[in-house]
Amino acid sequence: MIDLENICKRFGSQTAVDRLNLTVKPGEVFGFIGPNGAGKTTTIRMMAGVLMPTEGRIRICGWDMAENPIAAKRRIGFIPDRPYLYEKLTATELLQFIADIYGVDAATGRRRAGELLERFRLSTRATERIEAFSHGMKQRLVMCAALLHDPEVIVVDEPMVGLDPQGIKMVRELFQSLAADGKTVFVSTHTLPLAQDICHRIGIIHQGKLLALGTMNELERTAGVSEADLEQVFFQLTESQ
Amino acid sequence: MVVLKLLSPRWLGMAPKSGDIRSWTRFVALFLLGTAFIVGCHWITIRVLRHFQQAQDIGNLLAYKLLSILMITCFSLLLFSSVLSVLTKLFLSRDLELVHSLPISCESVFQARWLESVFDASWMVVVFAVPVLVAYGRVFHAGAAFYGLMMVDMIGLCATAAALSVLLVLLGVLVIPASRLHSLMLLLGIAAFVGLYVAFRLSRPERLADPETFSSVLVYVEHLRGADAPYLPSSWCTDGLKAALGGRHVAALIETGKLWTFAGFLMGVGRIVARRLYFIGYSKSRTAAISTFQMAGGGLLDGIFRLFPRPSIIRGIFVKEWRCFFRDPSQWSQLILIVALVVVYMYNYTALPLHKVPVRTEYLQNLLAFLNMALAGFVLTALCGRFAFPAVSGEGRAFWIVRSAPCSIGKWLWMKFWMMLIPFWVLGLILVVSCNLKLDAGAWMMGISVFTMTMVTPAVLGLGLGLGAAFADFNIENANQAVTGFGGMVFMIASACLIGLVLMIEAGPVHRYLVSEIYRHRQPTLWNWIGLGFSLTAVAGICLGALIGAMRYGERRLVNSG
């Protein structure tokens, strides 16, 4: 479960995220959408413990990110928008490193690494160095790494960048199956049809502020449109600001 | 015209921007530093050449020998830096994809990049060589023709080295992908440099300045007259300059003609080869990198897994660091440099002419052993600057993995510290213990040296890691460059101050002990021991303070940067 309470992030005089309040429950896929520079990545990086909020509290499965960052981070699988990895390691070695860092025991780590590499179609390249991987392959490897320790919360920034159609389908099914297993999935994306299809609830952020929050029907009502798709709702809400 | 247009982003990027005070400050500072360097080079050369001229008969021989060494060194440096520069500019630059997508012929791209790499590879050598050669002109009272010929010859030497490098690189990338060739060349270049340096040092060049070490004057003069290789472009350049210095203008023009004919021939061949091979090589460099070498070291990793059978953050980080270090050829080359540094360092102590010094040797041996601690400290500082300072920046853009991992930044930083401490401590001990043994310093001095290095090593390492964390730059393309920035300067100054302070604190008690033990043949008094105890405690306290302070500062800055 994710609980954001009055989160603010300021970079000098510029406010990137402004008093954001949000709760995402277990078993839910939450979509976070907004135009470029709206504060999506900043919010996600704060949730992953990569960035410190200027104000406010972030709780992951009840653990406060400021007070108990280790316990909170242990429960998160973070998938950033750009898959920067240790290029000199092989895929298997990276997963072994992640298993060590997250304290996954050797047998479980090996088994899960094998399963994930198979699932993400990387098993044939498992012993190659990451520097030889394409962008999409690195992205899939980051997903393997994020899921290796079986996290309760998955935080994803732009999951579809660089993925082929097969990869997109796989990720779509993955998020749904994770939610069905009771995990919390928080997805920031520009791919509006994806958000519309798989997310139980959607939040629209603009200029650091949460403009609207709810299911598709609730968003339609907020935007004052009916029978519309997410794209129309999005433009209606963001362009009126 | 297209070639000039392709070069314009470079000049536009280099020029200081109006209104940008930082870029102007940097420009002015660089200009002043560069001027000081040029004037310094010129002044030192004049002093050396005038000193040579005081030696009758052999003064000019010594000056010409120096000129020959200078030219061959310049040519070697030009060749090595041209290969790296050509590889980077023609095959590895990030902007090449954009440039190749433009509606411009491949040949224009090649020419623009080649010109850029000639400039990049040559300017530093030219900036160093020109003031030295001008000094030759002044000391030998050469006419205006010498200065003109000097510039023509220097440009010819640069063009020859660059044309030769292009040919080597164009053929090389067909066999090995460019990224691998770059690492390989760097490794081989550094290995060759280290080999030459060690061989040069072990050949004891200081004997050239001491004719007494030769059996007769004739042998010495013959040694100085030793002919240069006649087919080397650097020899043509040297001969041309020598002729111009002696006023033999026709001979000088013939040698310059040889140099430029060869340069022109190489450039022509290079252009033909590039027309056929450049784009093929470029396309090859865009394909996936394949490991050139399979690194050994699995045995040690097995040992680590046995030592830490349970998964832990320590095991994870240790194994990751080990693998990344040994898979990066630019790191192995540093190891070669360290070995050479240690060999030459220790050799210098064996070559010290202690028997010629009119001071009581036992005192001098212990004094040198004491001063050696400063040198060892500076060597450690240089190595920490190379390995510890960039250790945090070296995580690069993958640092998000550490930030999002269930491990505090402080714990992660301290783990890096403990991993590096033992090799650095062992190296520090090797430097002081081996030199103390060579110098035959007393057991007491050995104790002081071991204690001081045991205190100073973690402090210098902590300063390197802590300040490296505080001034970390995760976007830097080559983490090894991190130490050349402002943070690196702060680290170097802090470390030098720490070493100086430690030695100042120890100097008094050590001096009193040596005087009473060696000159007065008396046991030190109780006050001597109390003084020594105080100074050693102060050293331990200062080193511990520096270590903890720097590490905490680095941790705080790193946490707050998120």
HADDOCK unambig.tbl for C-alpha pairs under 7 A between the chains (distance, minus, plus):
assign (segid A and resid 48 and name CA) (segid B and resid 404 and name CA) 5.75 0.50 0.50
assign (segid A and resid 49 and name CA) (segid B and resid 403 and name CA) 6.71 0.50 0.50
assign (segid A and resid 49 and name CA) (segid B and resid 404 and name CA) 5.53 0.50 0.50
assign (segid A and resid 50 and name CA) (segid B and resid 400 and name CA) 6.51 0.50 0.50
assign (segid A and resid 50 and name CA) (segid B and resid 403 and name CA) 5.11 0.50 0.50
assign (segid A and resid 50 and name CA) (segid B and resid 404 and name CA) 5.49 0.50 0.50
assign (segid A and resid 50 and name CA) (segid B and resid 562 and name CA) 6.07 0.50 0.50
assign (segid A and resid 51 and name CA) (segid B and resid 562 and name CA) 4.32 0.50 0.50
assign (segid A and resid 52 and name CA) (segid B and resid 562 and name CA) 5.80 0.50 0.50
assign (segid A and resid 70 and name CA) (segid B and resid 406 and name CA) 4.24 0.50 0.50
assign (segid A and resid 70 and name CA) (segid B and resid 407 and name CA) 5.76 0.50 0.50
assign (segid A and resid 70 and name CA) (segid B and resid 408 and name CA) 6.91 0.50 0.50
assign (segid A and resid 71 and name CA) (segid B and resid 406 and name CA) 6.76 0.50 0.50
assign (segid A and resid 73 and name CA) (segid B and resid 404 and name CA) 6.35 0.50 0.50
assign (segid A and resid 73 and name CA) (segid B and resid 405 and name CA) 6.14 0.50 0.50
assign (segid A and resid 73 and name CA) (segid B and resid 406 and name CA) 5.03 0.50 0.50
assign (segid A and resid 74 and name CA) (segid B and resid 406 and name CA) 5.21 0.50 0.50
assign (segid A and resid 84 and name CA) (segid B and resid 397 and name CA) 5.66 0.50 0.50
assign (segid A and resid 84 and name CA) (segid B and resid 398 and name CA) 4.83 0.50 0.50
assign (segid A and resid 85 and name CA) (segid B and resid 398 and name CA) 4.80 0.50 0.50
assign (segid A and resid 86 and name CA) (segid B and resid 398 and name CA) 6.19 0.50 0.50
assign (segid A and resid 88 and name CA) (segid B and resid 324 and name CA) 5.48 0.50 0.50
assign (segid A and resid 88 and name CA) (segid B and resid 327 and name CA) 6.28 0.50 0.50
assign (segid A and resid 89 and name CA) (segid B and resid 323 and name CA) 6.95 0.50 0.50
assign (segid A and resid 89 and name CA) (segid B and resid 324 and name CA) 6.66 0.50 0.50
assign (segid A and resid 97 and name CA) (segid B and resid 316 and name CA) 4.77 0.50 0.50
assign (segid A and resid 97 and name CA) (segid B and resid 320 and name CA) 6.59 0.50 0.50
assign (segid A and resid 100 and name CA) (segid B and resid 311 and name CA) 4.57 0.50 0.50
assign (segid A and resid 100 and name CA) (segid B and resid 312 and name CA) 4.90 0.50 0.50
assign (segid A and resid 100 and name CA) (segid B and resid 313 and name CA) 5.60 0.50 0.50
assign (segid A and resid 100 and name CA) (segid B and resid 315 and name CA) 6.66 0.50 0.50
assign (segid A and resid 100 and name CA) (segid B and resid 316 and name CA) 4.82 0.50 0.50
assign (segid A and resid 101 and name CA) (segid B and resid 312 and name CA) 5.96 0.50 0.50
assign (segid A and resid 101 and name CA) (segid B and resid 313 and name CA) 4.43 0.50 0.50
assign (segid A and resid 101 and name CA) (segid B and resid 316 and name CA) 5.77 0.50 0.50
assign (segid A and resid 101 and name CA) (segid B and resid 405 and name CA) 6.98 0.50 0.50
assign (segid A and resid 102 and name CA) (segid B and resid 406 and name CA) 6.59 0.50 0.50
assign (segid A and resid 103 and name CA) (segid B and resid 311 and name CA) 5.38 0.50 0.50
assign (segid A and resid 103 and name CA) (segid B and resid 312 and name CA) 5.62 0.50 0.50
assign (segid A and resid 104 and name CA) (segid B and resid 311 and name CA) 6.55 0.50 0.50
assign (segid A and resid 105 and name CA) (segid B and resid 310 and name CA) 6.97 0.50 0.50
assign (segid A and resid 105 and name CA) (segid B and resid 311 and name CA) 5.88 0.50 0.50
assign (segid A and resid 106 and name CA) (segid B and resid 311 and name CA) 6.60 0.50 0.50
assign (segid A and resid 131 and name CA) (segid B and resid 289 and name CA) 6.78 0.50 0.50
assign (segid A and resid 132 and name CA) (segid B and resid 288 and name CA) 4.80 0.50 0.50
assign (segid A and resid 132 and name CA) (segid B and resid 289 and name CA) 5.27 0.50 0.50
assign (segid A and resid 132 and name CA) (segid B and resid 290 and name CA) 6.94 0.50 0.50
